Amino acid sequence: MEYKTFKVERVENYCLITIDRPESLNALNSVFFNELDSFLSELETWSNVRVLIITGNGKAFVAGADIAEMVNKDCTAAISFSQLGQKVFRRLEKLDKIVIASINGFALGGGLELAMACDFRIASSYAKFGQPEVNLGLIPGYAGTQRLPRLTGLANALFILCTGEMITSEEALRMGLVQKVVDPENLMTETLRLAGLISSKGPKAVRLVKTVVRQGFTMDFDNASQLESESFGSLFGNEGLEGMTAFLEKRKPVWP
């Protein structure tokens, strides 16, 4: 299926989507959210795809939400628009595949919220980050107020949210907002290397890592540890058996 707001490339065990509205710096609109929602339904059926990469075309990853679409909304319509974005980003977060944001340029407002819904973020040294909504008399609407402090800590999040200022990739790295910063010409090479590395690991184990970490993060420690034990045990006799046997036999595992 073809989409108007992004391009899809599927190669072996990973899939790359490139947000493709460079004339608006890839601004997010309702068409994008509905298309991404449909794409995620399609992606869920691609069992051999283990990693999803999201990037942007041009000088922006995503420079925010589409102000032209938002400006005439009333309160009720604005709430619906917020909830649509939240729903789709939550689906992305809960996807049973690892999602990497490959941040090539501006990741502002809704763009940063999209990046934060991914599992981790690799950034170009030229990338800029921010939540500039207060400059417009607004606040983030796609759960940015909730994800940002969970990633950067409370004070860093309030600094970004209340000043509306952009920060550099190095500042984002220091705050824990991104996991790696690379030269622009190496961004996709490094992202694909990581996608290949993850795809080479036990697929059930990687899926369980994501599930256990994300679910456990909102649970109390004892119940989260019990979840880990049960998930750990579920891999014995199948994928874990192959992985451990391959290790002992000094060969590469053939994942079931």
TAURPE-V361755 format. One record per residue. N is the residue number from 1. RES is the residue in three letters. OMEGA is omega in whole degrees, 0 to 359 (none if undefined). BURIAL is + if it has 9 or more other ideal C-beta (glycine too) atoms within 8 Angstrom, else -. D_CENTER is the distance of its C-alpha to the mean C-alpha in whole Angstrom. Layout:
n,res,omega,burial,d_center
N,RES,OMEGA,BURIAL,D_CENTER
N,RES,OMEGA,BURIAL,D_CENTER
This chain:
n,res,omega,burial,d_center
1,MET,178,-,22
2,GLU,182,-,21
3,TYR,182,+,19
4,LYS,189,-,20
5,THR,177,+,17
6,PHE,177,+,15
7,LYS,181,-,17
8,VAL,175,+,16
9,GLU,182,-,17
10,ARG,182,-,17
11,VAL,177,-,19
12,GLU,187,-,20
13,ASN,177,+,17
14,TYR,178,+,14
15,CYS,180,+,13
16,LEU,170,+,12
17,ILE,180,+,12
18,THR,179,+,13
19,ILE,196,+,13
20,ASP,172,+,17
21,ARG,188,+,19
22,PRO,180,+,20
23,GLU,178,-,23
24,SER,184,-,21
25,LEU,176,+,19
26,ASN,180,+,16
27,ALA,183,+,17
28,LEU,175,+,15
29,ASN,183,+,18
30,SER,177,-,19
31,VAL,179,-,19
32,PHE,182,+,15
33,PHE,180,+,14
34,ASN,178,+,17
35,GLU,178,+,16
36,LEU,177,+,13
37,ASP,178,+,14
38,SER,180,+,17
39,PHE,180,+,15
40,LEU,176,+,13
41,SER,177,-,16
42,GLU,183,+,17
43,LEU,181,+,15
44,GLU,180,-,16
45,THR,182,-,19
46,TRP,188,+,18
47,SER,181,-,19
48,ASN,177,-,19
49,VAL,185,+,16
50,ARG,182,+,14
51,VAL,173,+,11
52,LEU,176,+,9
53,ILE,176,+,8
54,ILE,177,+,7
55,THR,180,+,10
56,GLY,177,+,13
57,ASN,179,+,17
58,GLY,186,-,19
59,LYS,179,-,19
60,ALA,163,+,16
61,PHE,167,+,12
62,VAL,185,+,13
63,ALA,176,+,16
64,GLY,175,+,15
65,ALA,183,+,17
66,ASP,183,+,20
67,ILE,181,+,23
68,ALA,177,-,25
69,GLU,187,+,24
70,MET,196,+,24
71,VAL,184,-,27
72,ASN,179,-,29
73,LYS,171,-,27
74,ASP,185,-,29
75,CYS,182,-,28
76,THR,180,-,28
77,ALA,179,-,26
78,ALA,177,+,24
79,ILE,179,-,23
80,SER,179,-,22
81,PHE,176,+,20
82,SER,183,+,18
83,GLN,176,-,18
84,LEU,179,+,17
85,GLY,179,+,14
86,GLN,181,+,13
87,LYS,183,+,14
88,VAL,179,+,12
89,PHE,177,+,8
90,ARG,175,+,10
91,ARG,179,+,10
92,LEU,181,+,7
93,GLU,184,+,7
94,LYS,180,-,10
95,LEU,183,+,10
96,ASP,175,-,12
97,LYS,176,+,10
98,ILE,182,+,8
99,VAL,180,+,5
100,ILE,170,+,5
101,ALA,177,+,5
102,SER,195,+,9
103,ILE,187,+,10
104,ASN,184,+,14
105,GLY,183,+,15
106,PHE,172,+,15
107,ALA,188,+,12
108,LEU,176,+,14
109,GLY,179,+,14
110,GLY,177,+,12
111,GLY,176,+,10
112,LEU,178,+,10
113,GLU,175,+,9
114,LEU,180,+,6
115,ALA,181,+,5
116,MET,177,+,6
117,ALA,175,+,4
118,CYS,184,+,1
119,ASP,170,-,5
120,PHE,193,-,6
121,ARG,173,+,7
122,ILE,188,+,10
123,ALA,167,+,12
124,SER,178,+,16
125,SER,178,+,18
126,TYR,185,-,19
127,ALA,176,+,16
128,LYS,186,+,16
129,PHE,176,+,15
130,GLY,172,+,16
131,GLN,188,+,16
132,PRO,187,+,20
133,GLU,182,+,20
134,VAL,176,+,23
135,ASN,180,-,25
136,LEU,184,-,25
137,GLY,181,-,27
138,LEU,169,-,23
139,ILE,177,-,21
140,PRO,182,+,17
141,GLY,184,+,17
142,TYR,177,+,13
143,ALA,177,+,13
144,GLY,179,+,13
145,THR,182,+,16
146,GLN,182,-,15
147,ARG,185,+,11
148,LEU,179,+,13
149,PRO,177,+,16
150,ARG,181,-,14
151,LEU,189,+,12
152,THR,190,+,15
153,GLY,189,-,18
154,LEU,186,-,20
155,ALA,178,-,22
156,ASN,180,+,20
157,ALA,180,+,18
158,LEU,177,+,21
159,PHE,181,-,22
160,ILE,185,+,19
161,LEU,187,+,19
162,CYS,178,-,23
163,THR,185,-,24
164,GLY,182,+,22
165,GLU,174,-,22
166,MET,174,+,20
167,ILE,181,+,19
168,THR,177,+,19
169,SER,179,+,16
170,GLU,176,-,19
171,GLU,178,+,19
172,ALA,178,+,15
173,LEU,180,+,16
174,ARG,182,-,19
175,MET,183,+,17
176,GLY,180,-,14
177,LEU,173,+,12
178,VAL,184,+,11
179,GLN,182,-,12
180,LYS,175,-,14
181,VAL,182,+,16
182,VAL,175,+,18
183,ASP,184,-,20
184,PRO,182,+,19
185,GLU,181,-,21
186,ASN,187,-,19
187,LEU,183,+,16
188,MET,177,-,15
189,THR,180,-,18
190,GLU,178,+,16
191,THR,179,+,13
192,LEU,177,+,15
193,ARG,180,-,17
194,LEU,177,+,14
195,ALA,178,+,13
196,GLY,179,+,17
197,LEU,179,-,17
198,ILE,182,+,15
199,SER,181,+,17
200,SER,182,-,20
201,LYS,178,-,20
202,GLY,186,+,21
203,PRO,178,+,18
204,LYS,180,+,20
205,ALA,180,+,19
206,VAL,179,+,16
207,ARG,180,+,15
208,LEU,176,+,17
209,VAL,181,-,16
210,LYS,181,+,12
211,THR,184,+,14
212,VAL,180,+,17
213,VAL,183,-,15
214,ARG,178,+,13
215,GLN,182,+,16
216,GLY,182,+,18
217,PHE,181,-,17
218,THR,181,-,18
219,MET,172,+,21
220,ASP,191,-,25
221,PHE,184,-,25
222,ASP,179,-,28
223,ASN,177,-,26
224,ALA,178,+,23
225,SER,176,+,25
226,GLN,176,-,27
227,LEU,178,+,24
228,GLU,181,+,23
229,SER,181,-,27
230,GLU,179,-,27
231,SER,175,+,23
232,PHE,182,-,25
233,GLY,184,-,28
234,SER,182,-,27
235,LEU,180,+,26
236,PHE,180,-,30
237,GLY,177,-,32
238,ASN,183,+,29
239,GLU,179,+,26
240,GLY,178,+,27
241,LEU,179,+,31
242,GLU,180,+,30
243,GLY,181,+,28
244,MET,178,-,31
245,THR,179,+,33
246,ALA,178,+,32
247,PHE,181,-,32
248,LEU,180,-,35
249,GLU,177,-,37
250,LYS,177,-,35
251,ARG,176,-,33
252,LYS,179,-,29
253,PRO,172,+,28
254,VAL,189,-,28
255,TRP,179,+,26
256,PRO,none,-,27
